[in-house]
Each structure stands twice: as C-alpha cells, then as structure tokens.
Amino acid sequence: MDFRNKNVVITGGSTGIGLATAKAFINAGANVLITGRSEQNLAKATADIDSPNLKTIVSDTANLAGIAVLEKAVAQSGSKIDVLFLNAGIAVFTPIEQATEADFDAQFNTNVKGPYFTLQQLLPHLADGASVLFTSSTVATATNIGTSIYSATKGALNKVAQIAANELAERKIRVNIVSPGPIQTPGLEGVVPVEARGYLASATAMQRIGHPDEIANPVLFLASDAASFITGTELIIDGGYINYSTK
C-alpha cells in the first residue's frame, strides 16, 4: 500500500500496536506524527524507526490540556491529516468489588474521553476523505471476569466510532474500528501475569498470542483506498479468540 505524501497521526504511538503501525506507515511512505505520555518511550521509538518522516510529541490525550498540545502541533504544521489512528489506551483488570474510582476514571479518561475529544479537536484538521480508526478490543463484547471497567470503555468507544462514521460521511471521512484479541505488547505484559499468558494463547483458535504487526497491517488496509467502501465497521483481529471452542 502506498501512503506517500499522506499525513498520519497516531495517539499512543510510542510502544506496542501504535509503534508497529507507525513503522508500517513510515515504510509505506507516509509522514507520521506519534504521541505518547513518556518522553523516554518517544525517544526510543524515534531511534527504533530512524526516519525523517517521523515526528513525536509528548501529549497525554487523556485530558483536554494534552489534546490541546496535539491540536496546536497539527495546526502549526499547516498540513491536513489523512489518517487519524486513535490508539492510546490503558487497562486495569480487577473484580467489581475491588475496583476503585481512580481505576474507573483513569480508564474512561484514556479510553473514551481521550479519543472522543481528540477526534473533536482535530476535525477541522482532517482532510475530506480522510480515514479515522479507533483501537477497541474483543473485550467490548466479551464478558471476562475482572474486565468490567475496561470492557465498558471499549463498548462505549465502539458506539462513538459508529456514530462518528455517520456524522462524518458527508465529508467522505471513513471511520472504522480494529478490535485486537491478545497481542504481545507492553500493555498486555503490564496487566497479564506471565503464568496467565499461556492460557490466553490456548484460548485462541490459532493457539498463540498475536504480534503488533498483525494489527498494523489491517490498520493500513482500512486506512487505504482499497477500503474505500468500508466505514462504521469493526474488524476483529483475535486469532479466533471470540469464537474458539474446544468442543
């Protein structure tokens, strides 16, 4: 896929799925701006990608101040956004009886409020015919124990994306959702103990955990002209996790 002369913005682009997707867009010729909370992680991403087509900005899109920093950078660039990948997200897994208000607020701020207002504030900078993508999760429809808050955030995010697809259709802006299953990322490693990762692998039809590149490539497809008639759609990329049965 050819993204030469295309401008891509990726939130949460310094590690995991965001980083893999940034690399894929760079390799396809795009100009890419990634955000992250950690200046150190952004510096590592810059060294890893090693391309003049990459720009980074420290921006915590879980709050309006951080979103304003991103919006200002985009405005000052003078370039319209062709692809906006709203990927930043966090997870805290805990039973309902043990969940705290801080857990609740942190996940809803990052996973719902952040993408919602990032999209809102960047709408004037989106090119007509642009592609917007949200990173959701298979947990939006699953009922795994301990994921009540995280699952609720992703369910809410899906509805925001579906309505955005309708609202932005007049500008020929396509809005789609990618919902990964278990993917080997720092995010997963931070919330799933080593001993539990084998179970996650065994719960997929393919009997393994996915790689970030296996999300990045479908993201590029959905952002490309090859997906020109696809909008308001959720693409589940889970190695058969949702529908897998051993019976």
Disulfide bonds with the S-S distance in Angstrom:
none
